[in-house]
Structures are given as C-alpha cells and as structure tokens.
Amino acid sequence: MEEKEYTPDIIPLTDEEGNVKDYEVLDIIEEKGVLYYALAPYAKNPAELLESDRGIYVILKLTEKDGNDVFDNLEEEEEERIGAIFDERFASWEDDEEEE
C-alpha cells in the first residue's frame, strides 16, 4: 500500500502583543452553525516538537467581524462542551490507530 505524505493545514495567529505563531488544524467541528477549530502549536522540525506542549491544543470559533472572518475565544461553558466533543473524537482516533 502506498503511503501518502502528510501536509498539515497551518494557520498563523497573532496574539494580543502582536506576535505571530503558527498553529496546525487538528480538527474542525460545526455545532449550531458555528465552526470550532482545534489547533495545536506547530513546529517545523522534530526537535521543536519535542520541546513544545505536545498534546495541548486550543479551541477557537470562527466568527465574522466587520465583514471579515476572525477567530474568537469561547465562553467557559462553551469551551467545556466543545472541548469534550474534541476529546472524544481524538480518543476514538487513537483507538482506531491501535486497532490497525
């Protein structure tokens, strides 16, 4: 079987201080018409990946402001609810990988 090369979907995000950092899109879900993104810090080389917060991800929702799509933080209840959905999905992926 031929293996396909993995090409991550990378999104640059700017923090409150103007610093730009790349994030990899782990998954996207839609709930009640809102898109939620699970994003992990992206490291270009394996050494950086080992030093990063592996297994940590952030959840942002895509909203529209002034006619532009922007990522917004979630409210606490919303973050717990959506986080539980992502955690369950990621766990099922790990189970699928172990079965193969």
N, CA and C of each residue as an Amber inpcrd file, in Angstrom:
protein
   300
   0.8360000  -1.1650000   0.0000000   0.0000000   0.0000000   0.0000000
   0.8960000   1.2480000   0.0000000   0.5530000   2.1880000  -0.8200000
   1.3270000   3.4140000  -0.9520000   0.9790000   4.3990000   0.1570000
   2.0140000   4.9360000   0.8320000   1.7780000   5.9070000   1.8930000
   1.7240000   7.3020000   1.3030000   0.7630000   8.1000000   1.7900000
   0.6460000   9.4730000   1.3400000   1.4170000  10.3710000   2.2950000
   2.0510000  11.3810000   1.7390000   2.7820000  12.3280000   2.5690000
   1.7720000  13.2540000   3.2540000   1.9780000  13.4550000   4.5360000
   1.0870000  14.3000000   5.3220000   1.4940000  15.7580000   5.1610000
   0.5410000  16.5900000   4.8040000   0.7700000  18.0230000   4.7130000
  -0.1920000  18.7020000   5.6840000   0.3370000  19.2520000   6.7760000
  -0.5560000  19.8660000   7.7740000  -1.1790000  21.1610000   7.2630000
  -2.3540000  21.4590000   7.7740000  -3.0400000  22.7190000   7.4830000
  -2.6000000  23.6980000   8.5670000  -1.8320000  24.7080000   8.1840000
  -1.2350000  25.6390000   9.1320000  -1.9450000  26.9940000   9.0590000
  -2.2370000  27.5430000  10.2380000  -2.8660000  28.8530000  10.3340000
  -1.9800000  29.7470000  11.2070000  -1.5410000  30.9000000  10.6870000
  -0.7980000  31.8260000  11.5380000  -1.7790000  32.6600000  12.3660000
  -1.5420000  32.7400000  13.6660000  -2.3960000  33.5330000  14.5440000
  -1.5580000  34.6020000  15.2340000  -2.1450000  35.7690000  15.4120000
  -1.4780000  36.8750000  16.0790000  -2.0660000  37.0450000  17.4650000
  -1.2000000  37.0690000  18.4890000  -1.6920000  37.2360000  19.8550000
  -1.8880000  38.7260000  20.1830000  -2.2840000  38.9900000  21.4250000
  -2.5990000  40.3530000  21.8490000  -1.3920000  41.2820000  21.7580000
  -0.1940000  40.7200000  21.8320000   1.0290000  41.5210000  21.7940000
   1.5920000  41.6640000  20.3780000   0.8830000  41.1250000  19.3910000
   1.3170000  41.2450000  18.0060000   2.2600000  40.1580000  17.5380000
   2.5130000  39.1510000  18.3620000   3.3790000  38.0360000  17.9830000
   2.6030000  37.0460000  17.1190000   3.2050000  36.6060000  16.0370000
   2.5700000  35.6350000  15.1420000   3.1550000  34.2650000  15.4320000
   2.2770000  33.2860000  15.5930000   2.6880000  31.9120000  15.8460000
   1.8470000  30.9940000  14.9570000   2.4780000  29.9750000  14.4030000
   1.7700000  29.0270000  13.5370000   1.0970000  27.9440000  14.3640000
  -0.1260000  27.5940000  13.9460000  -0.8880000  26.5270000  14.5710000
  -1.3480000  25.5500000  13.5040000  -1.3390000  24.2800000  13.8730000
  -1.8220000  23.2330000  12.9830000  -3.2780000  22.9430000  13.3090000
  -4.0940000  22.8410000  12.2670000  -5.5010000  22.4930000  12.4440000
  -5.5800000  20.9910000  12.6970000  -6.0440000  20.6180000  13.8850000
  -6.2040000  19.2040000  14.2290000  -7.5530000  18.6800000  13.7670000
  -8.5770000  19.5080000  13.9250000  -9.9320000  19.0830000  13.5830000
 -10.8280000  20.3100000  13.5670000 -11.9430000  20.1910000  12.8650000
 -12.9580000  21.2420000  12.8100000 -14.3100000  20.5770000  12.9980000
 -15.1240000  21.1520000  13.8680000 -16.4940000  20.6600000  14.0020000
 -17.4490000  21.8400000  13.8410000 -18.6620000  21.5070000  13.4550000
 -19.7020000  22.5280000  13.3440000 -20.8110000  22.1600000  14.3200000
 -21.1980000  23.1310000  15.1020000 -22.3180000  22.9290000  16.0140000
 -23.1790000  24.1820000  16.0040000 -24.4570000  23.9730000  15.7030000
 -25.4230000  25.0770000  15.6670000 -24.9570000  26.2020000  14.7520000
 -24.3760000  25.8250000  13.6120000 -23.9560000  26.7960000  12.6200000
 -22.6420000  27.4950000  12.9110000 -21.9450000  27.1010000  13.9700000
 -20.6660000  27.7080000  14.3360000 -19.5520000  26.6990000  14.0810000
 -18.4660000  27.1640000  13.4460000 -17.3010000  26.3130000  13.2170000
 -16.3250000  26.4810000  14.3710000 -15.9080000  25.3460000  14.9480000
 -14.9360000  25.3230000  16.0380000 -13.6820000  24.6170000  15.5450000
 -12.5420000  25.2320000  15.8020000 -11.2610000  24.6980000  15.3660000
 -10.4510000  24.2330000  16.5670000  -9.9070000  23.0230000  16.4880000
  -8.9390000  22.5350000  17.4670000  -7.5700000  22.7610000  16.8380000
  -6.7410000  23.5830000  17.4980000  -5.4520000  23.9900000  16.9560000
  -4.3300000  23.6470000  17.9240000  -3.2160000  23.1510000  17.3890000
  -2.0400000  22.8500000  18.2050000  -0.8770000  23.6830000  17.7080000
  -0.0020000  24.1170000  18.6230000   1.1900000  24.8390000  18.1780000
   1.9420000  23.9900000  17.1570000   2.4010000  24.6320000  16.0930000
   3.0840000  23.9190000  15.0230000   4.5870000  24.1100000  15.1320000
   5.3090000  23.0310000  15.0050000   6.7710000  23.0660000  14.9890000
   7.2450000  22.4420000  13.6880000   8.1140000  23.1330000  12.9840000
   8.5670000  22.6620000  11.6670000   9.5220000  21.4820000  11.7360000
  10.2790000  21.3860000  12.8200000  11.2050000  20.2560000  12.8960000
  10.9350000  19.4360000  14.1570000  11.3110000  18.1660000  14.1540000
  11.0150000  17.2720000  15.2820000  11.5700000  17.7470000  16.6210000
  12.7380000  18.3960000  16.6290000  13.3180000  18.8650000  17.8920000
  12.4130000  19.9140000  18.5380000  11.8640000  20.8170000  17.7260000
  10.9380000  21.8240000  18.2470000   9.6880000  21.1550000  18.8010000
   9.2370000  20.1110000  18.1320000   8.0240000  19.4170000  18.5550000
   8.2030000  18.7990000  19.9310000   9.3830000  18.2390000  20.1900000
   9.6500000  17.6400000  21.4930000   9.6660000  18.6780000  22.6050000
  10.0700000  19.9030000  22.2800000  10.1330000  20.9690000  23.2680000
   8.7850000  21.6530000  23.4750000   7.8590000  21.4630000  22.5690000
   6.5700000  22.1520000  22.6440000   5.6340000  21.4480000  23.6270000
   4.4930000  22.0530000  23.8350000   3.4650000  21.4790000  24.7070000
   2.6800000  20.4350000  23.9300000   3.3070000  19.3040000  23.6970000
   2.6750000  18.2450000  22.9180000   1.4290000  17.7430000  23.6330000
   0.3650000  17.5650000  22.8680000  -0.8920000  17.1010000  23.4350000
  -1.7930000  18.2380000  23.8910000  -1.2630000  19.4560000  23.8700000
  -2.0490000  20.6180000  24.2530000  -2.6330000  21.2310000  22.9900000
  -3.8870000  21.5670000  23.0380000  -4.4930000  22.2550000  21.9040000
  -5.4370000  23.3300000  22.4110000  -5.6990000  24.2880000  21.5420000
  -6.6330000  25.3630000  21.8550000  -7.8400000  25.2340000  20.9540000
  -8.9480000  25.7460000  21.4390000 -10.1720000  25.7290000  20.6470000
 -10.5840000  27.1790000  20.4100000 -10.8050000  27.4950000  19.1490000
 -11.2860000  28.8190000  18.7790000 -12.4880000  28.6500000  17.8660000
 -13.3580000  29.6580000  17.8730000 -14.5040000  29.5900000  16.9630000
 -14.3440000  30.6610000  15.8970000 -14.8300000  30.3540000  14.7150000
 -14.7590000  31.2730000  13.6000000 -16.0030000  32.1500000  13.6270000
 -15.7910000  33.4540000  13.6980000 -16.9000000  34.4130000  13.6930000
 -16.6280000  35.4750000  12.6400000 -17.6040000  36.3110000  12.4150000
 -17.4420000  37.3970000  11.4550000 -17.4950000  38.7280000  12.1810000
 -16.4940000  39.5610000  11.9250000 -16.4530000  40.9120000  12.4860000
 -16.0930000  41.8740000  11.3730000 -16.9010000  42.8820000  11.2000000
 -16.6560000  43.8940000  10.1670000 -16.4550000  43.2680000   8.7940000
 -17.2260000  42.2190000   8.5010000 -17.1510000  41.5750000   7.2030000
 -15.9890000  40.6270000   7.0130000 -15.1820000  40.4100000   8.0630000
 -14.0230000  39.5070000   7.9790000 -14.1940000  38.3260000   8.9180000
 -13.7020000  37.1680000   8.4880000 -13.6810000  36.0030000   9.3650000
 -12.5430000  36.1580000  10.3620000 -12.8490000  35.9710000  11.6380000
 -11.8320000  36.0490000  12.6890000 -12.0430000  34.9020000  13.6720000
 -10.9670000  34.5340000  14.3540000 -11.0620000  33.5200000  15.3980000
 -11.3260000  34.2080000  16.7260000 -12.2580000  33.6500000  17.4840000
 -12.6310000  34.1890000  18.7950000 -12.4670000  33.1230000  19.8630000
 -12.2210000  33.5750000  21.0820000 -12.2040000  32.6730000  22.2280000
 -13.6210000  32.2330000  22.5530000 -13.7360000  31.1610000  23.3060000
 -15.0380000  30.6260000  23.6950000 -15.3440000  31.0260000  25.1260000
 -16.6210000  31.0700000  25.4380000 -17.0580000  31.2510000  26.8190000
 -16.7390000  29.9550000  27.5720000 -16.6600000  30.0150000  28.8950000
 -16.2350000  28.8570000  29.6950000 -17.1090000  27.6270000  29.4570000
 -18.4230000  27.7830000  29.5070000 -19.3340000  26.6430000  29.3020000
 -19.1950000  26.0880000  27.8980000 -19.0810000  26.9830000  26.9350000
 -18.9370000  26.5860000  25.5360000 -17.6230000  25.8180000  25.3370000
 -16.5480000  26.2890000  25.9740000 -15.2500000  25.6320000  25.8590000
 -15.2860000  24.2280000  26.4740000 -15.9470000  24.0730000  27.5940000
 -16.0630000  22.7480000  28.2210000 -16.8540000  21.7900000  27.3390000
 -17.9570000  22.2740000  26.7820000 -18.8230000  21.4430000  25.9410000
 -18.1160000  21.0360000  24.6500000 -17.5350000  22.0010000  23.9630000
 -16.8730000  21.7180000  22.6880000 -15.5860000  20.9320000  22.9310000
 -14.8710000  21.2470000  24.0110000 -13.6580000  20.5050000  24.3590000
 -13.9430000  19.0330000  24.5800000 -15.0700000  18.7340000  25.2160000
 -15.4500000  17.3400000  25.4500000 -15.6980000  16.6150000  24.1250000
 -16.2840000  17.3070000  23.1660000 -16.5350000  16.7080000  21.8500000
 -15.2060000  16.4000000  21.1540000 -14.2890000  17.3810000  21.1540000
 -12.9770000  17.1430000  20.5320000 -12.2250000  16.0250000  21.2440000
 -12.2260000  16.0250000  22.5750000 -11.5280000  14.9720000  23.3260000
 -12.0450000  13.5900000  22.9540000 -13.3510000  13.4730000  22.8240000
 -13.9610000  12.1910000  22.4630000 -13.5430000  11.7740000  21.0520000
 -13.5370000  12.7270000  20.1420000 -13.1350000  12.4230000  18.7600000
 -11.6730000  11.9900000  18.7070000 -10.7980000  12.7200000  19.4130000
  -9.3830000  12.3750000  19.4030000  -9.1490000  10.9960000  20.0210000
  -9.8710000  10.6790000  21.0790000  -9.7450000   9.3650000  21.7180000
 -10.1700000   8.2600000  20.7470000 -11.2360000   8.4900000  19.9820000
 -11.6920000   7.4710000  19.0320000 -10.6730000   7.2860000  17.9150000
  -9.9810000   8.3480000  17.5240000  -8.9370000   8.2240000  16.5020000
  -7.7910000   7.3780000  17.0270000  -7.3990000   7.6030000  18.2900000
  -6.3220000   6.8140000  18.8890000  -6.7150000   5.3430000  18.9640000
  -7.9720000   5.0650000  19.3060000  -8.4550000   3.6890000  19.3550000
  -8.3840000   3.0450000  17.9760000  -8.7620000   3.8110000  16.9300000
  -8.7110000   3.2960000  15.5610000  -7.2830000   2.9780000  15.1450000
  -6.3120000   3.8390000  15.5210000  -4.9190000   3.6120000  15.1840000
  -4.3710000   2.3700000  15.8770000  -4.7760000   2.1340000  17.1100000
  -4.3030000   0.9760000  17.8550000  -4.8230000  -0.3220000  17.2390000
  -6.0190000  -0.2870000  16.6550000  -6.6060000  -1.4710000  16.0440000
  -5.9130000  -1.8530000  14.7360000  -5.2950000  -0.8660000  14.0650000
  -4.6590000  -1.1360000  12.7670000  -3.3800000  -1.8220000  12.9000000
